[in-house]
Amino acid sequence: SGSISSLFVMSLERLEAFVHLSTYESSSVCAGAKLIGLHIFLTLFGVFTDTFKYDFPTRVAHCTVVSVAGQPYQTVLNGSFFLSALFSIYLYTKLLKRNEYLQKSGESQNMSLSERYQLSENTRVLRVLLPIVVFSKSYNFSSHTSITIAGSSGFFYFEFGGFQKAYYPIFEVEMINMVYLQGIAMPLIFLYRYKNKRRVESVLFTANAATGEELIAVYDRAITKGW
């Protein structure tokens, strides 16, 4: 619940940054506090719903994610998170296309300097976050959203597909518990993207600092690279 709600709140924050281009950088602390409050509320709502409605009639060797008595509530909860994840993907994609369109069109020429800066910053942030939100390319790790959607889809398939109860533990281990892999995958994804960014910057700084024959060699490699 915490990971999905954070994704949802981040998408709302990007929407606010786009709608208020001219004033976003000078926004008050209250604007961020509202988003933080919403994030905490959604997280606690999901946690307490699972906690108070959790009940499993038998002793098991591991802690099950979905209980028998709590299934009706957990189905609604998972469905809500599933829809919010899809909405977040749509909003990220829509905002990126809209920001890129404004940058390429003549509309940006009529904007103030602060608005153009915020527009450029919105595009940069969305380009960084969108691959992580949808499908990360780093070492073929699934992303924040795709892991959760896979788990939720598996849950609904189990509910409506008529699986026998005896096979439920297998389904749970293979599908629902995948959601918690994002706690491992997400830091690795960010680390990979950060190192890749630093590698590009290092090459750029080295080229800019070159002089004399070294500078000629750098430009020669750049010119002949595509030959």
C-alpha positions as CSV (number, residue, x, y, z in Angstrom):
1,S,0.0,0.0,0.0
2,G,2.9,2.4,0.8
3,S,4.6,1.9,-2.5
4,I,1.5,2.2,-4.7
5,S,0.3,5.3,-2.7
6,S,3.7,6.9,-3.1
7,L,3.5,6.4,-6.9
8,F,0.0,7.8,-7.0
9,V,1.0,10.9,-4.9
10,M,4.1,11.5,-7.1
11,S,1.9,11.5,-10.2
12,L,-0.3,14.1,-8.5
13,E,2.8,16.2,-7.6
14,R,3.9,16.1,-11.3
15,L,0.4,17.2,-12.3
16,E,0.6,20.1,-9.9
17,A,4.0,21.1,-11.3
18,F,2.6,21.2,-14.8
19,V,-0.6,23.1,-14.0
20,H,1.2,25.7,-11.9
21,L,4.3,26.3,-14.1
22,S,4.8,29.9,-13.1
23,T,4.3,29.5,-9.3
24,Y,5.4,25.9,-8.6
25,E,9.0,26.8,-7.6
26,S,7.8,29.3,-5.1
27,S,5.0,27.1,-3.7
28,S,4.4,27.2,0.1
29,V,5.3,24.4,2.5
30,C,1.6,23.7,2.8
31,A,1.4,22.4,-0.8
32,G,3.9,19.7,-0.1
33,A,2.4,18.9,3.4
34,K,-0.9,18.2,1.8
35,L,0.6,15.6,-0.5
36,I,2.6,14.1,2.4
37,G,-0.7,13.9,4.4
38,L,-2.5,12.2,1.5
39,H,0.4,9.7,1.2
40,I,0.3,8.8,4.9
41,F,-3.5,8.6,4.9
42,L,-3.6,6.2,1.9
43,T,-0.8,4.0,3.4
44,L,-2.4,3.8,6.9
45,F,-5.8,3.1,5.3
46,G,-4.4,0.1,3.4
47,V,-2.4,-1.2,6.4
48,F,-5.2,-0.9,8.9
49,T,-7.7,-2.4,6.5
50,D,-5.5,-5.5,6.1
51,T,-4.7,-5.6,9.8
52,F,-8.2,-5.4,11.2
53,K,-9.8,-7.7,8.6
54,Y,-7.0,-10.2,8.6
55,D,-8.0,-13.6,10.0
56,F,-6.7,-17.1,9.0
57,P,-8.4,-20.1,10.6
58,T,-5.4,-22.5,10.6
59,R,-1.7,-22.5,11.6
60,V,0.6,-22.2,8.7
61,A,4.4,-22.2,8.2
62,H,4.5,-18.7,6.9
63,C,2.5,-15.5,7.2
64,T,0.0,-15.4,4.4
65,V,-0.6,-12.1,2.6
66,V,-4.3,-12.7,1.8
67,S,-6.5,-14.3,4.5
68,V,-9.8,-16.2,4.1
69,A,-12.0,-13.9,6.2
70,G,-10.4,-10.8,4.8
71,Q,-10.7,-11.7,1.1
72,P,-13.7,-9.4,0.4
73,Y,-11.9,-6.4,1.8
74,Q,-8.6,-7.2,0.4
75,T,-10.1,-7.7,-3.1
76,V,-11.5,-4.2,-3.0
77,L,-8.3,-2.8,-1.6
78,N,-6.2,-4.5,-4.3
79,G,-8.6,-3.4,-6.9
80,S,-8.3,0.2,-5.8
81,F,-4.5,0.1,-5.8
82,F,-4.5,-1.6,-9.2
83,L,-6.6,1.2,-10.7
84,S,-4.5,3.9,-9.0
85,A,-1.4,2.2,-10.6
86,L,-3.0,2.3,-14.0
87,F,-4.0,5.9,-13.5
88,S,-0.5,6.9,-12.5
89,I,1.0,5.3,-15.6
90,Y,-1.6,7.2,-17.8
91,L,-0.9,10.5,-16.0
92,Y,2.9,10.2,-16.3
93,T,2.6,9.4,-20.0
94,K,0.1,12.1,-20.7
95,L,2.1,14.7,-18.8
96,L,5.4,13.8,-20.6
97,K,3.8,14.1,-24.0
98,R,2.1,17.4,-23.1
99,N,5.3,18.9,-21.7
100,E,7.3,17.8,-24.7
101,Y,4.7,19.3,-27.0
102,L,4.8,22.6,-25.3
103,Q,8.6,22.7,-25.5
104,K,8.6,22.0,-29.2
105,S,5.7,24.3,-30.1
106,G,5.8,28.1,-30.2
107,E,3.8,28.3,-27.0
108,S,6.9,28.1,-24.9
109,Q,8.3,31.2,-26.5
110,N,5.5,33.3,-24.9
111,M,6.3,31.9,-21.4
112,S,8.4,33.6,-18.8
113,L,11.9,32.4,-18.0
114,S,10.7,30.7,-14.8
115,E,7.9,29.0,-16.7
116,R,10.2,27.7,-19.3
117,Y,12.6,26.5,-16.7
118,Q,9.8,24.6,-14.9
119,L,8.6,23.1,-18.2
120,S,12.1,21.9,-18.9
121,E,12.4,20.5,-15.4
122,N,9.1,18.7,-15.7
123,T,10.2,17.0,-18.9
124,R,13.5,16.0,-17.4
125,V,11.9,14.5,-14.3
126,L,9.2,12.7,-16.2
127,R,11.7,11.1,-18.6
128,V,13.7,9.8,-15.6
129,L,10.7,8.4,-13.7
130,L,8.5,7.0,-16.5
131,P,10.8,4.0,-17.4
132,I,10.9,3.2,-13.7
133,V,7.1,3.5,-13.3
134,V,6.3,1.4,-16.4
135,F,9.1,-1.1,-17.2
136,S,12.7,-0.4,-16.2
137,K,15.5,-1.4,-18.6
138,S,18.1,-2.0,-16.0
139,Y,19.1,-5.6,-15.9
140,N,15.6,-6.6,-16.9
141,F,14.2,-5.9,-13.5
142,S,10.5,-5.3,-13.4
143,S,9.4,-1.9,-12.2
144,H,7.6,-0.5,-9.3
145,T,4.2,-0.7,-11.0
146,S,4.6,-3.8,-13.1
147,I,5.5,-6.0,-10.1
148,T,2.4,-4.7,-8.2
149,I,0.2,-5.1,-11.3
150,A,1.5,-8.7,-11.8
151,G,0.6,-9.5,-8.2
152,S,-2.8,-7.9,-8.3
153,S,-3.6,-9.6,-11.7
154,G,-2.6,-12.9,-10.2
155,F,-4.9,-12.3,-7.2
156,F,-7.9,-11.5,-9.4
157,Y,-7.2,-14.5,-11.7
158,F,-7.2,-16.7,-8.6
159,E,-10.4,-15.2,-7.4
160,F,-12.4,-15.5,-10.6
161,G,-10.5,-18.3,-12.3
162,G,-11.7,-21.0,-10.0
163,F,-8.4,-22.3,-8.6
164,Q,-8.7,-25.0,-6.0
165,K,-8.0,-23.9,-2.4
166,A,-5.3,-26.6,-2.2
167,Y,-3.2,-24.7,-4.7
168,Y,-3.6,-21.3,-3.1
169,P,-0.2,-21.4,-1.2
170,I,1.6,-22.0,-4.5
171,F,-0.2,-19.0,-6.1
172,E,0.5,-16.8,-3.1
173,V,4.2,-17.5,-3.0
174,E,4.6,-17.1,-6.8
175,M,2.4,-14.0,-7.3
176,I,1.3,-12.0,-4.3
177,N,4.6,-12.0,-2.6
178,M,6.3,-10.7,-5.8
179,V,5.0,-7.3,-4.7
180,Y,7.6,-7.2,-1.9
181,L,10.4,-7.7,-4.5
182,Q,10.1,-4.0,-5.4
183,G,11.8,-3.3,-2.0
184,I,14.9,-4.9,-3.5
185,A,14.4,-4.1,-7.2
186,M,13.7,-0.4,-6.9
187,P,17.0,0.6,-5.1
188,L,18.9,-1.4,-7.7
189,I,17.1,0.3,-10.5
190,F,17.8,3.8,-9.1
191,L,21.5,2.8,-8.4
192,Y,21.9,1.6,-12.0
193,R,20.4,4.7,-13.5
194,Y,22.4,7.0,-11.2
195,K,25.7,5.2,-12.1
196,N,24.8,5.4,-15.8
197,K,24.2,9.1,-15.5
198,R,27.5,9.7,-13.6
199,R,29.3,7.7,-16.3
200,V,27.9,9.9,-19.1
201,E,28.8,13.0,-17.1
202,S,32.3,11.8,-16.4
203,V,33.0,11.3,-20.1
204,L,31.5,14.7,-20.8
205,F,33.7,16.4,-18.2
206,T,36.8,14.7,-19.4
207,A,36.2,15.8,-23.0
208,N,35.5,19.4,-21.9
209,A,38.7,19.5,-19.8
210,A,40.9,18.2,-22.6
211,T,43.5,20.5,-24.3
212,G,46.1,20.3,-27.0
213,E,46.6,16.9,-28.6
214,E,44.3,15.3,-26.2
215,L,41.5,17.6,-27.3
216,I,42.2,16.8,-30.9
217,A,42.1,13.1,-30.2
218,V,38.8,13.5,-28.4
219,Y,37.2,15.3,-31.3
220,D,38.7,12.9,-33.8
221,R,37.1,9.9,-31.9
222,A,33.8,11.8,-31.8
223,I,33.8,12.6,-35.5
224,T,34.9,9.2,-36.7
225,K,32.7,7.2,-34.2
226,G,29.8,6.8,-36.7
227,W,32.1,6.0,-39.7
